[in-house]
Amino acid sequence: MTESATAAARVEAPVRTGQLPDYDPQLSNEDLVPLKNQRWSSYNLFAFWMSDVHSIGGYVTAGSLFALGLASWQVLVALLVGIVIVNVFCNLVAKPSQLTGVPYPVINRAVFGVKGANIPAIIRGLIAVAWYGVQTFLASEALAIVFLKFFPDMAPLYDVEQSGFLGLSTLGWICYGILWMAQAALFWNGMESIRKFIDFAGPAVYVVMLILAIYLVSKAGIGNISLNLSSGEPLDFAASIPVMISAIALVVSYFSGPMLNFGDFARYGKSYKAVKTGNLLGLPVNFLFFSLLTVITASATIPVFGRLITDPVKTVQEIDTVFAVLLGGLTFVIATVGINIVANFISPAFDFSNVSPQKISWRAGGMIAAVGSVILTPWNWYSNNDAIHYTLGVLGALIGPLFGILIAGYYVVSRQKVWVDDMYTMKTTGRYWFRNGYNPNAVKAVAISGALSIASVLIPKILLDAGATSVNATWIGNYSWFLGCALGYVAFRAMERKSPMISLEPSGEDTGTVSDGTRV
């Protein structure tokens, strides 16, 4: 090997490890090694969550809870309890990545093994690809509304029967393509550009939502605003409890994806304290204000438009002014692009890069996700409940087990100790080589807990659809994340007790920095 080739194969660890070892090129590239500079402030993480929360899907999800028959105060309580749970779990996921400066797939090497970490990485990456397509499609629909407002003659191009391809109208393709290119360009410019974008996107949506709420309330009159928006059959208190619990589970499930790989962002935090502060502001505090705005805005649509509208894009569409449609439509496009970038673009970028670091860079990993999202034609199955149930439902059921295993591995089994440099070596003497690069306990725990979690999603629906039972038990699937998380946690911890693979004993091979979870 030539001197230049040797230099190219080496990836230096940052100064923070106290040395400059040669990291194995099969496990490292410039995007996967520990960060040298962690500069994100609490505001940056706060803005991250604003972008994650203020999407069209976020508003529709919150608004859909009213159809369950809950009173407004019960919906608000369910939203807050759910987001507090998300906040706690995000802090748990954040700590190992912030302290070591590594992304989600890399920190998994300390639990699954240097090769086994590709299992959670690929699963999370595939989920992100599917949702990337869905969110891009939702944003493209908002953009199409703007086009039609300014160019009504384009209406025939929005009719898939008259002008369409692969189930999407010509205008739909144009809008999807515009957003696909815009997101790709933003992503290609790197994390610093993305940080600046989300710093702007989150607050921008708040401004528009405030303007929209004030406008609608003024049109409706304060006396005509009712916070009792329940559109389902009213429930008594006892009957509402299980429904509220289901609503809480829905909130946690909605955020389960970005919650799992939150380490991809926490690694940029300048301190763990800054990350926790950003999470507190961005989740419970931000979500409370977001929920109140959602309720007030939705309640005002009843006296103003004569019906309850929980989709903000449709609300803006009802306001018959060009300015409102332009401002509202473009703002919600920006909001959805924000969540798409942070939740569904960055995650697969790291995940796919982790599979083959020297062949797949962070940018290449992201573009694989972007191209894959088009191939899936998400517009064809997004409105098909069965298709979503058997694709995203199954993949989503694996998020809980992966979360539970990571938490058990880092906090309980490893006692928050991570040998950073050992996550980048393929030596059989490496601490995280385990057995041929895999921790068999983690793999078995995923298989067992994942199978049961998936079964909770599939079996009740299969039995009901087949007519084998008249009992609708599909509600069990609402708790698949919690079931999978608990099973993954218990199974992995039990296996490590019975047949330990993760060792905390000092080794003669140990070099470099050991993160022990104490630096905050």
Disulfide bonds with the S-S distance in Angstrom:
none
